């Protein structure tokens, strides 16, 4: 286990122990940030926001905590509020604050303003590590809002500096796939497998590309390999099940869709895929049972029409 994992584990234990005893919470600013990131990454945004709020009461001028608050605002899609908050004074060399502004602006479709800020940042005399960090993070942010052409330009520049960054290669393959350039997407997936033959992302991406080209047996094999790397990954199981269905292996698809449903009973798309597979085999009793289950989970909207169609 890495030292930082030990640090966060002991920090969380200390925090939760203090809470259980009803003690006043006190940590250094960076420890508040670590705790907030821990709870945020686990999906507990309320706890993360509480920690940042308490941290700022104790350390009101902490730049780290102010950045953490801005991140949480962006995560909560409060982009305008995040931009207003990010006006606090900072060192001009602070790339993280600038990148947070860019992230908020991108989600507000303020692309011209993003371009101005990006150019201003790139015109600085940045150390090599900072330049690499900046163009790589810019690329990830642009990819997230479907600005694939600009993302690709930064990603390819990033790859010239470090040709073994798997995250960059994954994003390049994704960007080209979204642009419909399957040849380039395949090229980057192959590169990723050269670096890491056991890359889950690469095998999933290859499966998706095969599926798009209606090469369903090859897609199934790719998803199988991905699932040997990360067992029971829901997205990979769903894609494999769909490929099985499209390849005519309907019974196998049904088995896998049922498995997906057991892992994620709140995923409405799995119900619909399973209903389609049942219909293909004329399993009408199974369809009715699944429709009843779907009604219990999601309510009656559209259910009557579905029953009538069986």
Secondary structure, DSSP 8 states (H G I E B T S, - for coil): --HHHHHHHHHHHHHHHHHHHT------HHHHHHHHHHHHHTT-HHHHHHHHHHHHHHSTT-HHHHHHHHHHHHHTT-HHHHHHHTTS---TT-HHHHHHHHHHHHHTT-HHHHHHHHHHHHTS---HHHHHHHHHHHHHHHHHTT-HHHHHHHHHHHHHH-TT-HHHHHHHHHHHHHTT-HHHHHHHHHHHHHH-TT-HHHHHHHHHHHHHTT-HHHHHHHHHHHHHHSTT-HHHHHHHHHHHHHTT-HHHHHHHHHHHHHH-TT-HHHHHHHHHHHHHTT-HHHHHHHHHHHHHHH-STTHHHHHHH-
